[in-house]
């Protein structure tokens, strides 16, 4: 029996030893060979893509993620966001980092008021770059706080960019009140210069010292969902101004200010404006053009489905005497007027100084259509005003389904026409019998008109 017990104990010991060796071999099987620093990035598991409710932040290792953008929060670069600290350097550093990243996003977070001084943000940047304003972004508070070394003609300039988006749920505050009464021209708030394929959307922009937003020398501009707001008596506070810019769309926006809600300068073509509400304002304007005997070329402008209320003008073309060039292929369609002075106006006598009075040339205005324009006008001015140049008549003006009645009272004012040629496709209210038919001989003989 003792011999059996000893044999059994030896058998158990051998079995335990075999099991231990098998277990050790199994653990050894799952140990990876140690990699060098050059290879280790290929073996680190990537974190799961963040949900839309949890956007990435600048601290996340987003450069190694192929599934999401790289977000650069300006606070990660030292921005304070208390409304008084100068955060310019932090923004400049965040711009450099975001601009150099694939699908980079410069984030102005929603829980701060960020003040920066006059800055030029230059490209080129990687495609898909986004400047996202979810908080408040603003310049110094008035001229007394403006740095002496900074330009007083501009604040934010975006230069030589392709494929950039400026967007967000925040506000760009212009702090313009203390500038409005100064005799000198204050700065424009936001300027895009020599850039292409731009998108600006969903922002609120307010109280600019002068123009709220200007596009100059650009091509391919899409603007949508903006709210622009300044007091009705704030001077020269155009909402959106474009010049020397082609292929522009402005959609679904609301603008109230102290000047033109949208102004179109020289060198513009293929501009599409739709579902825009203006007022109080000076309306939607083409011009002024031909300033100081210059040449102006504007073509293919369409304004559709707009509302203009409590404004000094409705849809307007304005040129200086002595200018050259042409405004052609212009369409105003489906527009509602509410208590508007000069609902429909062409003014080729925009310059009132003495040196303008004896000029013998003008910008040629032709092929302008007004379709389905209805509503009420301020009785202090005629609802339709065509003051065309003595030197160069306006031609091929067409009117269709135009019905404009006085906002107060019952008397309907007669339209005013001077050297204006065109036709009424339907009866207008008020009737525009002063519009001359055909085309004048002087236009047929002058082949040098236009652009």
PLY file of the C-alpha trace (Angstrom):
ply
format ascii 1.0
element vertex 451
property float x
property float y
property float z
element edge 450
property int vertex1
property int vertex2
end_header
0.00 0.00 0.00
2.86 2.35 0.86
4.44 1.61 -2.52
1.10 2.42 -4.29
0.79 5.72 -2.47
4.35 6.72 -3.40
3.76 5.84 -7.05
0.50 7.79 -7.10
2.23 10.89 -5.64
4.97 10.69 -8.26
2.30 10.47 -11.02
0.48 13.58 -9.72
3.76 15.54 -9.56
4.64 14.62 -13.15
1.11 15.62 -14.36
1.33 18.99 -12.57
4.75 19.64 -14.10
3.47 18.93 -17.63
0.47 21.24 -17.15
2.72 24.04 -15.89
4.98 23.75 -18.94
1.97 23.89 -21.31
0.61 26.99 -19.59
3.97 28.74 -19.79
4.23 27.89 -23.48
0.75 29.30 -24.09
1.58 32.65 -22.45
4.84 32.85 -24.35
2.95 32.40 -27.65
1.11 35.78 -27.27
4.16 37.94 -26.52
4.94 40.23 -29.51
8.46 41.04 -30.51
9.39 44.52 -29.28
9.33 47.11 -32.06
11.58 50.07 -32.70
10.32 53.69 -32.35
9.99 53.92 -36.13
7.51 51.06 -36.26
5.55 51.55 -33.07
2.98 53.96 -34.61
1.68 51.13 -36.82
0.86 48.96 -33.83
-0.92 51.47 -31.55
-4.66 50.93 -31.66
-6.55 54.09 -32.68
-9.31 55.47 -30.44
-12.87 55.16 -31.74
-14.27 58.08 -33.73
-15.92 60.62 -31.47
-19.65 61.09 -31.79
-21.01 64.38 -33.20
-22.12 65.27 -29.68
-18.48 65.15 -28.50
-16.34 67.15 -30.95
-12.60 66.59 -30.78
-10.42 69.12 -29.04
-6.94 70.40 -29.69
-5.54 68.16 -26.97
-6.66 64.97 -28.71
-4.17 63.10 -30.92
-6.20 63.81 -34.05
-3.24 63.99 -36.42
-3.05 60.18 -36.37
-6.77 59.75 -37.04
-7.93 59.36 -40.60
-11.62 59.49 -39.62
-11.97 63.02 -38.23
-10.72 66.60 -38.55
-7.91 68.15 -36.55
-9.37 70.73 -34.17
-7.20 73.51 -32.78
-8.90 75.29 -29.88
-7.42 78.78 -29.51
-7.39 78.28 -25.73
-4.84 75.51 -26.20
-2.55 78.17 -27.67
-2.96 80.59 -24.77
-6.12 82.55 -25.62
-7.93 83.80 -22.51
-11.34 84.81 -23.86
-12.27 87.31 -21.14
-13.19 90.11 -23.54
-10.26 92.37 -22.66
-7.04 90.33 -22.90
-5.28 90.61 -26.27
-5.53 87.09 -27.73
-3.96 87.97 -31.11
-0.82 85.88 -30.69
-2.79 82.81 -29.66
-4.98 83.13 -32.75
-1.96 83.54 -35.00
-0.34 80.40 -33.59
-3.59 78.43 -33.82
-3.95 79.61 -37.44
-0.48 78.36 -38.37
-1.14 74.96 -36.85
-4.65 74.53 -38.27
-3.68 75.86 -41.69
-0.89 73.28 -41.97
-3.11 70.32 -40.99
-5.31 68.21 -43.23
-8.95 69.22 -42.60
-7.83 71.61 -39.87
-10.37 73.49 -37.77
-9.46 76.62 -35.85
-12.01 76.69 -33.02
-13.20 79.78 -31.18
-15.03 78.05 -28.31
-18.51 79.00 -27.20
-17.64 79.91 -23.62
-15.45 82.93 -24.32
-15.29 86.51 -25.63
-12.05 86.80 -27.59
-10.46 90.12 -28.49
-7.82 90.34 -31.22
-6.24 93.30 -32.98
-5.93 93.90 -36.74
-4.67 90.64 -38.26
-4.00 89.20 -41.73
-4.60 85.45 -41.91
-2.71 84.30 -44.99
-2.81 81.13 -47.01
-2.34 78.85 -48.68
-3.80 76.31 -46.26
-4.57 72.64 -46.69
-7.94 71.95 -48.37
-10.96 71.85 -46.11
-9.67 74.43 -43.64
-12.40 75.77 -41.30
-12.41 78.87 -39.10
-15.16 78.04 -36.60
-16.54 80.84 -34.42
-18.81 79.47 -31.71
-18.02 82.14 -29.12
-17.66 85.92 -29.51
-14.83 87.35 -31.61
-14.23 91.11 -31.58
-11.72 93.92 -32.19
-10.56 96.40 -29.54
-13.39 98.48 -28.10
-13.30 101.63 -30.23
-10.61 103.95 -31.62
-9.19 104.86 -28.21
-8.25 101.22 -27.62
-6.90 100.64 -31.12
-3.11 100.01 -31.19
-1.23 102.90 -32.83
0.81 100.50 -34.96
-2.26 98.75 -36.43
-4.07 99.70 -39.62
-7.30 101.54 -38.97
-8.62 100.50 -42.39
-9.06 96.80 -41.70
-9.47 94.27 -38.92
-9.74 90.65 -40.08
-8.23 89.95 -43.51
-8.23 86.49 -45.10
-5.69 86.46 -47.92
-4.83 84.00 -50.68
-6.97 81.12 -49.48
-8.61 78.35 -51.45
-11.42 76.19 -50.11
-11.75 77.89 -46.71
-14.95 77.95 -44.62
-15.81 80.62 -42.04
-18.74 79.38 -39.97
-20.13 78.90 -36.49
-22.93 79.51 -34.03
-21.21 82.50 -32.46
-21.00 86.24 -33.04
-18.46 88.52 -34.65
-18.96 91.79 -32.78
-17.62 94.90 -34.49
-17.63 97.36 -31.56
-18.37 100.06 -34.11
-20.38 102.56 -32.10
-17.48 104.86 -31.19
-16.26 104.87 -34.81
-19.50 105.99 -36.46
-19.23 109.67 -35.53
-15.60 110.08 -36.58
-14.86 112.18 -39.71
-12.33 109.65 -41.03
-13.36 106.37 -42.61
-13.04 103.59 -40.04
-12.04 100.02 -40.77
-14.00 97.31 -42.53
-14.69 94.37 -40.27
-13.98 91.27 -42.40
-12.24 91.19 -45.77
-11.54 88.27 -48.09
-8.89 89.19 -50.65
-7.58 87.26 -53.66
-9.16 84.00 -52.51
-11.32 81.30 -54.09
-13.91 78.64 -53.28
-14.98 80.29 -50.04
-17.92 79.47 -47.76
-19.30 81.76 -45.06
-22.31 80.45 -43.16
-24.46 80.56 -40.03
-22.70 83.42 -38.24
-24.08 86.54 -36.61
-22.09 89.67 -37.49
-22.97 93.00 -35.93
-22.03 96.64 -35.33
-19.23 96.98 -37.85
-17.41 100.35 -37.97
-17.94 100.29 -41.75
-18.61 97.38 -44.17
-19.41 94.18 -42.28
-17.99 91.86 -44.93
-16.11 92.56 -48.16
-14.96 90.23 -50.93
-12.36 91.66 -53.29
-10.59 89.79 -56.09
-12.26 86.49 -55.23
-13.94 83.72 -57.22
-16.39 81.09 -56.05
-18.06 82.55 -52.94
-20.97 80.88 -51.13
-22.71 82.78 -48.33
-25.63 81.28 -46.44
-27.53 81.66 -43.19
-25.94 84.92 -42.04
-27.52 87.41 -39.66
-26.01 90.87 -40.03
-27.23 93.63 -37.75
-26.31 97.27 -37.13
-28.46 100.32 -36.27
-30.36 101.97 -39.11
-28.39 105.21 -38.68
-24.92 103.64 -38.56
-23.07 105.14 -41.56
-21.53 103.11 -44.39
-22.23 99.81 -42.68
-22.91 97.79 -45.84
-23.79 94.21 -44.95
-22.03 92.32 -47.76
-19.95 94.08 -50.41
-18.43 92.33 -53.40
-16.14 93.78 -56.05
-13.88 92.27 -58.69
-15.41 88.97 -57.67
-17.07 86.28 -59.78
-19.45 83.39 -59.13
-21.09 84.50 -55.90
-24.16 83.02 -54.18
-25.84 84.72 -51.23
-28.72 82.71 -49.78
-31.10 82.58 -46.80
-29.73 85.55 -44.88
-31.14 88.47 -42.87
-29.49 91.88 -42.96
-30.41 95.12 -41.18
-27.98 98.03 -41.17
-27.34 101.67 -42.04
-26.41 101.29 -45.71
-26.82 98.78 -48.55
-27.62 95.36 -47.21
-25.81 93.97 -50.28
-23.70 96.09 -52.62
-22.14 94.92 -55.87
-19.15 96.85 -57.16
-17.21 96.84 -60.38
-15.72 93.68 -61.85
-18.50 91.38 -60.64
-20.31 88.75 -62.67
-22.52 85.73 -62.03
-23.91 86.86 -58.68
-26.97 84.98 -57.39
-28.94 86.42 -54.44
-31.94 84.48 -53.13
-34.13 84.36 -50.01
-32.56 87.43 -48.44
-34.44 89.75 -46.08
-33.21 93.37 -45.91
-34.25 96.15 -43.63
-33.98 98.62 -42.33
-31.26 99.35 -44.87
-30.56 101.06 -48.19
-31.66 97.98 -50.11
-29.80 95.84 -52.63
-27.55 97.93 -54.85
-25.39 97.58 -57.90
-22.82 100.35 -57.56
-21.86 102.95 -57.22
-19.97 102.52 -60.48
-17.78 104.72 -62.69
-16.30 106.71 -59.81
-13.80 109.39 -60.94
-14.16 108.52 -64.66
-13.32 104.86 -64.11
-14.49 101.88 -66.13
-16.99 99.54 -64.52
-18.13 96.15 -65.76
-20.96 94.23 -64.05
-22.96 91.40 -65.61
-25.26 88.48 -64.88
-26.73 89.52 -61.53
-29.90 87.81 -60.27
-31.91 88.80 -57.20
-34.84 86.50 -56.43
-37.32 85.83 -53.59
-36.21 88.77 -51.46
-38.02 90.89 -48.87
-37.05 94.54 -48.41
-38.72 96.52 -45.63
-38.47 99.98 -44.07
-35.58 100.91 -46.34
-34.40 104.03 -48.20
-34.14 102.05 -51.45
-35.35 98.76 -52.81
-33.41 97.43 -55.80
-31.02 100.03 -57.13
-28.42 100.64 -59.85
-26.26 103.71 -59.20
-23.49 105.18 -61.36
-21.39 108.33 -61.48
-21.39 110.71 -64.40
-18.24 110.40 -66.51
-17.81 106.68 -65.98
-17.40 104.02 -68.68
-18.25 100.37 -69.14
-21.58 98.63 -68.69
-24.12 97.02 -66.38
-25.91 94.25 -68.24
-28.07 91.14 -67.79
-29.64 92.10 -64.46
-32.75 90.34 -63.08
-34.91 91.31 -60.09
-37.65 88.73 -59.52
-40.23 87.87 -56.84
-39.48 90.70 -54.46
-41.75 91.99 -51.68
-41.46 95.66 -50.67
-42.75 96.91 -47.32
-42.72 100.68 -46.79
-39.73 101.30 -49.06
-38.62 104.58 -50.65
-37.45 104.29 -54.26
-38.56 100.67 -54.63
-37.13 100.46 -58.15
-34.41 102.93 -59.04
-31.72 103.54 -61.64
-29.70 106.63 -60.70
-27.00 107.68 -63.15
-26.51 111.03 -61.42
-25.12 109.69 -58.18
-22.30 112.25 -58.05
-23.63 115.65 -56.93
-20.41 117.69 -57.06
-19.86 120.39 -59.68
-17.08 118.52 -61.49
-19.54 115.75 -62.31
-22.16 117.95 -63.91
-20.52 118.46 -67.33
-19.37 114.91 -67.99
-20.16 113.47 -71.43
-19.75 109.74 -70.79
-21.56 107.21 -68.60
-21.75 103.55 -67.67
-24.13 101.87 -70.12
-27.12 100.23 -68.36
-29.00 97.66 -70.44
-30.96 94.40 -70.26
-32.54 94.93 -66.85
-35.71 93.04 -65.94
-38.15 93.59 -63.06
-40.59 90.69 -62.56
-43.24 90.16 -59.89
-42.25 93.02 -57.61
-45.08 93.87 -55.25
-45.75 95.70 -52.02
-45.88 99.20 -50.55
-43.73 102.29 -50.93
-42.94 105.30 -48.78
-44.83 108.21 -50.35
-41.90 110.61 -49.86
-40.37 109.27 -53.10
-41.80 107.89 -56.34
-41.95 104.09 -56.33
-40.17 103.83 -59.72
-37.32 106.15 -60.69
-35.31 105.75 -63.91
-32.83 108.65 -64.13
-30.61 107.55 -67.03
-27.68 109.46 -68.43
-28.06 112.24 -70.98
-25.00 110.85 -72.73
-25.90 107.14 -72.70
-29.55 106.07 -72.36
-30.63 102.95 -70.47
-32.02 100.34 -72.87
-34.04 97.13 -72.82
-35.67 97.64 -69.41
-38.55 95.18 -69.06
-41.35 95.36 -66.49
-43.70 92.48 -65.65
-46.19 92.06 -62.77
-45.05 95.14 -60.88
-47.60 96.35 -58.30
-46.53 99.05 -55.84
-49.05 100.90 -53.69
-48.55 103.66 -51.10
-47.86 102.54 -47.53
-49.89 105.50 -46.22
-52.71 107.22 -48.06
-54.43 106.45 -51.31
-52.62 108.64 -53.85
-50.45 106.64 -56.25
-47.35 108.60 -57.39
-46.35 108.57 -61.03
-43.04 106.93 -61.92
-40.17 109.10 -63.11
-38.24 108.35 -66.33
-35.40 110.17 -68.05
-33.80 108.79 -71.22
-34.98 105.27 -70.35
-36.02 102.74 -73.02
-37.83 99.45 -72.58
-41.22 97.77 -72.43
-44.05 96.72 -70.12
-44.88 93.04 -70.61
-47.90 93.47 -68.32
-49.70 96.49 -66.94
-47.82 97.93 -63.97
-49.17 99.70 -60.89
-48.52 102.55 -61.11
-48.51 102.64 -64.94
-45.09 103.51 -66.32
-46.02 105.33 -69.50
-42.80 107.36 -69.41
-40.70 104.34 -70.47
-39.81 104.84 -74.15
-40.07 102.02 -76.66
-37.34 100.74 -78.93
-33.69 101.68 -78.91
-32.24 105.13 -79.64
-30.16 105.65 -82.76
-27.21 106.91 -80.73
-26.86 103.47 -79.12
-27.00 101.64 -82.44
-24.24 103.81 -83.87
-21.92 103.64 -80.85
-20.08 100.32 -80.89
-17.63 101.37 -78.19
-20.15 101.21 -75.37
-19.89 98.47 -72.79
-17.06 96.22 -71.66
0 1
1 2
2 3
3 4
4 5
5 6
6 7
7 8
8 9
9 10
10 11
11 12
12 13
13 14
14 15
15 16
16 17
17 18
18 19
19 20
20 21
21 22
22 23
23 24
24 25
25 26
26 27
27 28
28 29
29 30
30 31
31 32
32 33
33 34
34 35
35 36
36 37
37 38
38 39
39 40
40 41
41 42
42 43
43 44
44 45
45 46
46 47
47 48
48 49
49 50
50 51
51 52
52 53
53 54
54 55
55 56
56 57
57 58
58 59
59 60
60 61
61 62
62 63
63 64
64 65
65 66
66 67
67 68
68 69
69 70
70 71
71 72
72 73
73 74
74 75
75 76
76 77
77 78
78 79
79 80
80 81
81 82
82 83
83 84
84 85
85 86
86 87
87 88
88 89
89 90
90 91
91 92
92 93
93 94
94 95
95 96
96 97
97 98
98 99
99 100
100 101
101 102
102 103
103 104
104 105
105 106
106 107
107 108
108 109
109 110
110 111
111 112
112 113
113 114
114 115
115 116
116 117
117 118
118 119
119 120
120 121
121 122
122 123
123 124
124 125
125 126
126 127
127 128
128 129
129 130
130 131
131 132
132 133
133 134
134 135
135 136
136 137
137 138
138 139
139 140
140 141
141 142
142 143
143 144
144 145
145 146
146 147
147 148
148 149
149 150
150 151
151 152
152 153
153 154
154 155
155 156
156 157
157 158
158 159
159 160
160 161
161 162
162 163
163 164
164 165
165 166
166 167
167 168
168 169
169 170
170 171
171 172
172 173
173 174
174 175
175 176
176 177
177 178
178 179
179 180
180 181
181 182
182 183
183 184
184 185
185 186
186 187
187 188
188 189
189 190
190 191
191 192
192 193
193 194
194 195
195 196
196 197
197 198
198 199
199 200
200 201
201 202
202 203
203 204
204 205
205 206
206 207
207 208
208 209
209 210
210 211
211 212
212 213
213 214
214 215
215 216
216 217
217 218
218 219
219 220
220 221
221 222
222 223
223 224
224 225
225 226
226 227
227 228
228 229
229 230
230 231
231 232
232 233
233 234
234 235
235 236
236 237
237 238
238 239
239 240
240 241
241 242
242 243
243 244
244 245
245 246
246 247
247 248
248 249
249 250
250 251
251 252
252 253
253 254
254 255
255 256
256 257
257 258
258 259
259 260
260 261
261 262
262 263
263 264
264 265
265 266
266 267
267 268
268 269
269 270
270 271
271 272
272 273
273 274
274 275
275 276
276 277
277 278
278 279
279 280
280 281
281 282
282 283
283 284
284 285
285 286
286 287
287 288
288 289
289 290
290 291
291 292
292 293
293 294
294 295
295 296
296 297
297 298
298 299
299 300
300 301
301 302
302 303
303 304
304 305
305 306
306 307
307 308
308 309
309 310
310 311
311 312
312 313
313 314
314 315
315 316
316 317
317 318
318 319
319 320
320 321
321 322
322 323
323 324
324 325
325 326
326 327
327 328
328 329
329 330
330 331
331 332
332 333
333 334
334 335
335 336
336 337
337 338
338 339
339 340
340 341
341 342
342 343
343 344
344 345
345 346
346 347
347 348
348 349
349 350
350 351
351 352
352 353
353 354
354 355
355 356
356 357
357 358
358 359
359 360
360 361
361 362
362 363
363 364
364 365
365 366
366 367
367 368
368 369
369 370
370 371
371 372
372 373
373 374
374 375
375 376
376 377
377 378
378 379
379 380
380 381
381 382
382 383
383 384
384 385
385 386
386 387
387 388
388 389
389 390
390 391
391 392
392 393
393 394
394 395
395 396
396 397
397 398
398 399
399 400
400 401
401 402
402 403
403 404
404 405
405 406
406 407
407 408
408 409
409 410
410 411
411 412
412 413
413 414
414 415
415 416
416 417
417 418
418 419
419 420
420 421
421 422
422 423
423 424
424 425
425 426
426 427
427 428
428 429
429 430
430 431
431 432
432 433
433 434
434 435
435 436
436 437
437 438
438 439
439 440
440 441
441 442
442 443
443 444
444 445
445 446
446 447
447 448
448 449
449 450
